[in-house]
C-alpha cells in the first residue's frame, strides 16, 4: 500500500469519526460534508466569545502601548494602507477607531499604484513626512518595506507595521511588527487578512485604554463591534482561507450588515450593487461590494473607496458609492 493510499484511508477514518459526533439534527449530507472538511461540533457556533484572544497575537499589545502613548501626547499618525479592498477596509477600520478613541491628528495615505507601486516605499515615506507625523502605521503592507522603513526613520518617523503577508529574508527595522506569519509566531490563525490583523490591534488598544481609565468600556465595545462589517468584507475580498477564526469574523460581520448595523458606505455599496443587505451573504461581499472598492485602486485612487467607507452620512456615502459603481 502506498503512502498516499494510507493517507487517504486515515483521512476517511477521521471523517467518519467526526461524522458520528456531529449533532444529530443536521441533515446527513451536511454532516458528511462537514466531516470531510474536518469540522468538528465545537466549530459550528460562530460567536465572538470563541475568537482567538486578542493577547494571543504577538505584537498587538506592544503596538497598543505605542499607540496609547501617541494618544496621550497627541502626536500625529499617518495610516498607510494598500490599494485593494482588504487594504481599504483595514485603513477605514483603523482611522475610524483612532478618531473614535480620541486621537486628534490622524490622516491616511494610499500609494497610487501607477506612480509608487506597493507599500511603504522610500518615496511614500517622504510623502508621509510632509504631513509631519511622529508615527506611520501600515495596514495590509510593510513586512517587505525594508528600504521604506529605513527612509521613514531617517526622516524622524517611527513605523508600526500591521500586515499578514509572508516575510522575506530580511525584516524592516520597525518599532513593532504585528503579523501572524512572522517567524516564531504562535498565533493559531495564520490566515487573518490585513483588516483582520488591524482589528486585533485596535481591539488591543481599546482594551488598554479601558484599563488605563481613558476610555469607557461601553464606548470601547461599541467601537470594536462596529468594525466587524469591515473585517467581514476585507476577509472575503482577500480570499483568505476561512479557518474557524475567520469564519467567526465573517459570520458576525454579515449578521450586523443584515440587521442594518453597518456603516453608510457599505449600505450605499449594497444599493448601487442592487444587492439586498437584509439577506447579505459572502457572495454579495465577494462579487458585489469588493469589486466596486477594488475598481478605485485598480483604475484610479483607492482614497475614493476609503472615503466611501468612512462617510459619516447616507448622502455622502451614496455620492461616493455611485462614483465607485
C-alpha positions as semicolon CSV with decimal commas, in nm:
position;residue;x (nm);y (nm);z (nm)
1;X;0,000;0,000;0,000
2;X;0,141;0,342;-0,096
3;X;0,179;0,633;0,146
4;X;-0,088;0,822;-0,048
5;X;-0,336;0,537;0,000
6;X;-0,258;0,521;0,373
7;X;-0,310;0,898;0,400
8;X;-0,647;0,879;0,223
9;X;-0,764;0,592;0,443
10;X;-0,656;0,781;0,756
11;X;-0,842;1,094;0,642
12;X;-1,154;0,887;0,568
13;X;-1,141;0,728;0,913
14;X;-1,107;1,071;1,081
15;X;-1,402;1,200;0,876
16;X;-1,615;0,902;0,979
17;X;-1,527;0,964;1,345
18;X;-1,619;1,332;1,316
19;X;-1,946;1,250;1,142
20;X;-2,051;1,031;1,434
21;X;-2,011;1,315;1,689
22;X;-2,173;1,594;1,486
23;X;-2,522;1,699;1,608
24;X;-2,792;1,453;1,505
25;X;-3,034;1,726;1,390
26;X;-2,811;1,811;1,092
27;X;-2,901;1,669;0,752
28;X;-2,695;1,354;0,675
29;X;-2,541;1,515;0,364
30;X;-2,440;1,824;0,563
31;X;-2,289;1,603;0,834
32;X;-2,085;1,421;0,569
33;X;-1,964;1,745;0,410
34;X;-1,865;1,897;0,745
35;X;-1,684;1,581;0,850
36;X;-1,496;1,564;0,519
37;X;-1,378;1,921;0,581
38;X;-1,260;1,822;0,930
39;X;-1,516;2,048;1,101
40;X;-1,598;1,922;1,447
41;X;-1,900;2,000;1,665
42;X;-1,715;2,275;1,851
43;X;-1,670;2,475;1,531
44;X;-2,038;2,508;1,448
45;X;-2,100;2,802;1,681
46;X;-1,984;3,131;1,529
47;X;-1,993;3,357;1,836
48;X;-1,740;3,627;1,921
49;X;-1,659;3,462;2,252
50;X;-1,492;3,181;2,055
51;X;-1,247;3,414;1,878
52;X;-0,880;3,362;1,949
53;X;-0,787;3,606;2,229
54;X;-0,650;3,946;2,135
55;X;-0,347;3,894;2,358
56;X;-0,259;3,582;2,159
57;X;-0,149;3,780;1,853
58;X;0,214;3,861;1,920
59;X;0,297;4,230;1,889
60;X;-0,062;4,353;1,925
61;X;-0,021;4,456;2,290
62;X;0,313;4,622;2,218
63;X;0,161;4,816;1,928
64;X;-0,129;4,916;2,154
65;X;0,114;5,061;2,411
66;X;0,289;5,272;2,148
67;X;-0,044;5,395;2,010
68;X;-0,175;5,478;2,358
69;X;0,135;5,689;2,421
70;X;0,081;5,870;2,089
71;X;-0,274;5,946;2,201
72;X;-0,154;6,081;2,537
73;X;0,099;6,310;2,370
74;X;-0,146;6,396;2,087
75;X;0,121;6,330;1,825
76;X;0,046;6,290;1,458
77;X;-0,001;5,950;1,297
78;X;-0,037;5,853;0,932
79;X;-0,216;5,529;0,843
80;X;-0,062;5,382;0,528
81;X;-0,299;5,144;0,351
82;X;-0,298;4,926;0,043
83;X;-0,490;4,979;-0,280
84;X;-0,713;4,669;-0,269
85;X;-1,038;4,603;-0,082
86;X;-0,857;4,445;0,214
87;X;-0,630;4,747;0,243
88;X;-0,924;4,986;0,209
89;X;-1,134;4,816;0,476
90;X;-0,836;4,788;0,711
91;X;-0,745;5,153;0,662
92;X;-1,103;5,268;0,723
93;X;-1,116;5,044;1,031
94;X;-0,801;5,193;1,185
95;X;-0,883;5,555;1,100
96;X;-1,237;5,530;1,239
97;X;-1,116;5,358;1,558
98;X;-0,835;5,606;1,624
99;X;-1,069;5,902;1,577
100;X;-1,331;5,735;1,798
101;X;-1,069;5,679;2,068
102;X;-0,973;6,045;2,082
103;X;-0,668;6,068;1,857
104;X;-0,652;6,426;1,727
105;X;-0,403;6,413;1,439
106;X;-0,493;6,116;1,219
107;X;-0,452;6,107;0,842
108;X;-0,411;5,834;0,586
109;X;-0,222;5,766;0,265
110;X;-0,268;5,503;-0,002
111;X;0,006;5,477;-0,267
112;X;-0,110;5,537;-0,622
113;X;-0,014;5,204;-0,776
114;X;0,078;5,365;-1,109
115;X;0,321;5,613;-0,950
116;X;0,456;5,448;-0,635
117;X;0,378;5,079;-0,653
118;X;0,306;4,881;-0,340
119;X;0,363;4,951;0,027
120;X;0,589;5,179;0,225
121;X;0,850;5,277;-0,032
122;X;1,113;5,549;0,033
123;X;0,909;5,783;-0,188
124;X;0,592;5,720;0,015
125;X;0,790;5,779;0,334
126;X;0,878;6,124;0,202
127;X;0,512;6,194;0,121
128;X;0,414;6,087;0,471
129;X;0,683;6,309;0,625
130;X;0,519;6,613;0,466
131;X;0,218;6,551;0,696
132;X;0,453;6,580;0,996
133;X;0,355;6,264;1,182
134;X;0,564;6,102;1,455
135;X;0,445;5,753;1,358
136;X;0,343;5,571;1,042
137;X;0,107;5,277;1,093
138;X;0,089;5,040;0,798
139;X;-0,220;4,832;0,722
140;X;-0,201;4,527;0,494
141;X;0,158;4,608;0,396
142;X;0,502;4,678;0,536
143;X;0,660;4,341;0,607
144;X;0,873;4,374;0,291
145;X;0,932;4,751;0,319
146;X;1,294;4,739;0,437
147;X;1,408;5,047;0,243
148;X;1,088;5,239;0,314
149;X;1,107;5,189;0,690
150;X;1,474;5,289;0,683
151;X;1,386;5,611;0,498
152;X;1,099;5,684;0,736
153;X;1,333;5,661;1,033
154;X;1,587;5,886;0,861
155;X;1,306;6,142;0,830
156;X;1,231;6,120;1,202
157;X;0,930;5,886;1,194
158;X;0,883;5,553;1,367
159;X;0,685;5,276;1,198
160;X;0,431;5,029;1,334
161;X;0,370;4,751;1,083
162;X;0,046;4,553;1,070
163;X;0,047;4,303;0,787
164;X;-0,037;3,943;0,704
165;X;0,184;3,873;0,404
166;X;0,473;3,628;0,418
167;X;0,803;3,791;0,517
168;X;1,120;3,784;0,309
169;X;1,472;3,702;0,423
170;X;1,520;4,050;0,571
171;X;1,272;4,221;0,802
172;X;1,232;4,600;0,826
173;X;1,362;4,778;1,135
174;X;1,019;4,886;1,258
175;X;0,928;4,987;1,613
176;X;0,694;4,688;1,626
177;X;0,554;4,441;1,374
178;X;0,221;4,261;1,405
179;X;0,195;3,978;1,156
180;X;0,081;3,621;1,239
181;X;0,312;3,489;0,967
182;X;0,638;3,620;1,108
183;X;0,889;3,351;1,208
184;X;0,825;3,210;1,551
185;X;0,469;3,340;1,583
186;X;0,242;3,103;1,775
187;X;-0,094;3,268;1,690
188;X;-0,312;2,983;1,565
189;X;-0,489;3,169;1,281
190;X;-0,224;3,238;1,017
191;X;-0,497;3,328;0,769
192;X;-0,602;3,667;0,904
193;X;-0,631;3,926;0,628
194;X;-0,491;4,278;0,667
195;X;-0,821;4,407;0,806
196;X;-0,826;4,113;1,049
197;X;-0,481;4,199;1,184
198;X;-0,589;4,565;1,214
199;X;-0,899;4,451;1,406
200;X;-0,686;4,269;1,662
201;X;-0,453;4,567;1,708
202;X;-0,743;4,811;1,756
203;X;-0,909;4,568;1,999
204;X;-0,584;4,551;2,198
205;X;-0,566;4,932;2,201
206;X;-0,928;4,969;2,314
207;X;-0,873;4,721;2,596
208;X;-0,559;4,904;2,711
209;X;-0,733;5,243;2,714
210;X;-1,015;5,094;2,922
211;X;-0,761;4,951;3,168
212;X;-0,597;5,293;3,197
213;X;-0,932;5,458;3,262
214;X;-0,903;5,666;2,945
215;X;-1,197;5,514;2,756
216;X;-1,536;5,396;2,886
217;X;-1,581;5,022;2,844
218;X;-1,914;5,064;2,664
219;X;-1,755;5,300;2,411
220;X;-1,469;5,053;2,362
221;X;-1,705;4,762;2,298
222;X;-1,916;4,962;2,055
223;X;-1,616;5,093;1,857
224;X;-1,470;4,746;1,805
225;X;-1,802;4,576;1,733
226;X;-1,881;4,842;1,474
227;X;-1,576;4,737;1,270
228;X;-1,696;4,381;1,211
229;X;-1,868;4,475;0,884
230;X;-1,532;4,598;0,753
231;X;-1,348;4,286;0,875
232;X;-1,601;4,058;0,707
233;X;-1,572;4,248;0,379
234;X;-1,191;4,253;0,388
235;X;-1,170;3,883;0,475
236;X;-1,397;3,773;0,192
237;X;-1,247;4,017;-0,059
238;X;-0,890;3,897;0,008
239;X;-0,993;3,532;-0,040
240;X;-0,802;3,414;0,267
241;X;-0,891;3,063;0,389
242;X;-1,197;3,060;0,615
243;X;-1,048;2,888;0,916
244;X;-1,265;2,888;1,228
245;X;-1,142;3,229;1,346
246;X;-1,205;3,394;1,010
247;X;-1,541;3,222;0,981
248;X;-1,648;3,381;1,309
249;X;-1,539;3,727;1,189
250;X;-1,728;3,689;0,861
251;X;-2,040;3,543;1,025
252;X;-2,057;3,821;1,284
253;X;-1,996;4,091;1,023
254;X;-2,268;3,957;0,796
255;X;-2,506;3,936;1,092
256;X;-2,453;4,306;1,162
257;X;-2,495;4,400;0,795
258;X;-2,825;4,208;0,770
259;X;-2,950;4,378;1,086
260;X;-2,873;4,724;0,947
261;X;-2,591;4,784;1,198
262;X;-2,342;4,876;0,928
263;X;-2,180;5,199;0,813
264;X;-2,342;5,425;0,549
265;X;-2,071;5,340;0,293
266;X;-2,143;4,968;0,297
267;X;-2,518;5,034;0,290
268;X;-2,465;5,255;-0,017
269;X;-2,248;4,994;-0,190
270;X;-2,520;4,733;-0,143
271;X;-2,766;4,976;-0,301
272;X;-2,559;5,053;-0,612
273;X;-2,475;4,683;-0,650
274;X;-2,850;4,606;-0,639
275;X;-2,800;4,360;-0,354
276;X;-3,036;4,308;-0,063
277;X;-2,846;4,397;0,253
278;X;-3,110;4,223;0,467
279;X;-3,012;3,890;0,312
280;X;-2,639;3,960;0,274
281;X;-2,410;3,663;0,208
282;X;-2,040;3,622;0,145
283;X;-2,124;3,606;-0,226
284;X;-2,260;3,960;-0,209
285;X;-1,940;4,079;-0,043
286;X;-1,710;3,895;-0,282
287;X;-1,887;3,963;-0,612
288;X;-2,094;4,275;-0,548
289;X;-1,922;4,500;-0,296
290;X;-1,549;4,417;-0,313
291;X;-1,514;4,468;-0,693
292;X;-1,653;4,820;-0,662
293;X;-1,395;4,902;-0,396
294;X;-1,117;4,736;-0,593
295;X;-1,208;4,939;-0,902
296;X;-1,089;5,255;-0,727
297;X;-0,744;5,112;-0,652
298;X;-0,708;4,939;-0,988
299;X;-0,825;5,224;-1,209
300;X;-0,786;5,546;-1,016
301;X;-0,722;5,612;-0,647
302;X;-0,827;5,394;-0,353
303;X;-0,886;5,709;-0,146
304;X;-1,228;5,719;-0,310
305;X;-1,313;5,376;-0,169
306;X;-1,179;5,457;0,178
307;X;-1,370;5,786;0,184
308;X;-1,686;5,593;0,100
309;X;-1,627;5,355;0,391
310;X;-1,557;5,649;0,622
311;X;-1,857;5,855;0,507
312;X;-2,049;5,992;0,802
313;X;-2,393;6,014;0,643
314;X;-2,601;5,845;0,374
315;X;-2,592;6,138;0,128
316;X;-2,211;6,150;0,117
317;X;-2,187;5,770;0,107
318;X;-2,435;5,746;-0,181
319;X;-2,242;6,001;-0,390
320;X;-1,915;5,816;-0,341
321;X;-2,072;5,473;-0,398
322;X;-2,219;5,592;-0,726
323;X;-1,876;5,707;-0,840
324;X;-1,730;5,370;-0,746
325;X;-2,011;5,196;-0,936
